[in-house]
Each structure stands twice: as structure tokens, then as C-alpha cells.
Amino acid sequence: MARMKRNIGDLVSGRIGNVVFYTRNGVNYVRAAPDRKKDSWSPQQLLHRQRFSKASYLWSQLKKTKVAPIWNLAAERMNGYACFIKANMPAYALDGSIIDPKMLKISTGKLHLPMDLETAQEAAGSSVIVVSWKNDPNLKGKRLNDELMAVSATEGHYSAMTPTGLLRNSLGGTFTLPVKPADATHVYLFFASNDGLDYTESVCFELGTN
């Protein structure tokens, strides 16, 4: 195992040919890739690989939704991809199926979610979502200008990260789900700072159950 003096780890991560680039405790390393054949994996290793593969595929999808930079910002001692995989692996069963969509973390960050965040569809089957919340009485200043963001999902397809136009100080309002994917079954909500450098963790709400 060799320690890398230049910060190439920000550009390269994973296996390339017979070497593996990775980051540990903020330090970049390169090592020889393990010589392992598929038929040498145990059943447990194969199942774990399925979980990892599904979480990795989700990351590849969300890279298109403008969500990936959130994880890059949040990652301190690892890259955004590794941070995302670590947070979302528990949402997958060993066979790679999602245990519960509400366990998935679309966003993460140091900001705090408001209290009593709730949603409802304006009418059955409507794409208009009514949302409300309560602010901490001590919340002041620029935090009141954090904006509610939304990502809708259905059957493994996710919308782009969509601003709702609703700020923390509004305590709620309505917004329309993104056109794609159609017939969304879940919506992930989180807040973003005005400069786009800080976020809250996402919270998932199931649609069509009100």
C-alpha cells in the first residue's frame, strides 16, 4: 500500500486496471487490486455485493439530479460517493431490494430540519403538495431564508432536485411535483441554504395515502 503525496484522490476513486485508489481519514492511497475470482466469493459476499451494487446504481442516477454535489460538500474524510454509499447501504436488503424508500437519504448536511414537517396532496391523485412545518423559536437570521427542495420518485426513478419557492419563514405553502417521473409514489424534502452550500438531511413522504 502506497500513500499518495498529491491529491489525485479528488479526481480518481475506485479501481483502474490492477490498482485501487481510495481515501481513508482524509489521506489518499493506492494499492494493488485483490486477485479475486467471482466463483471464490461466498454466498454472503455475493449478497453484500448486490446491496453495494444497488446503492451505487442509485448514486449514478442521482448524479443527474444535481444531488451529488450535496454529498461532496458533506463529506469530510471521504469523497461524496463513499459518504452516500455508507449512508444508504442500510436501506437495502441483502438481495439488493429496498427495504423501505423512507430509509433512503437523498440529501445530507449540517442544517436542521424544522419541527413537525408534514405533507398532504391537495386532492386525491393531485401533483400539488400542501406542506407545513414549525420553526424553532430561536431560529433567526439567514436560516429563515433556507429554501425547501423536493425530489420525487417512483419505481427507482427520481426527479431533478427542484426548488419549491417556499422559505423557512413561510411555515408552509404549496408546490407542484416535477413532471418527471410521472405518478410519483414518494417525495423527498429537504432545505438548502440561500448560497447552496448547506443542506438538511432529507425526509421521505409517501404519496397517495392521504
Secondary structure, DSSP 8 states (H G I E B T S, - for coil): -EE-SS-GGGT--EEETTEEEEEETTEEEEEE-----GGGS-HHHHHHHHHHHHHHHHHHHHGGGT-HHHHHHH-SSS-HHHHHHHHHGGGB-TTS-BS-GGG--S---SB---EEEEEEESSTT-SEEEEEEE--TT--GGGGG-EEEEEEEETTEE---EEEEEEGGG-EEEEE--SSSSS-SEEEEEEE-TTSS-BB--EEEESS--
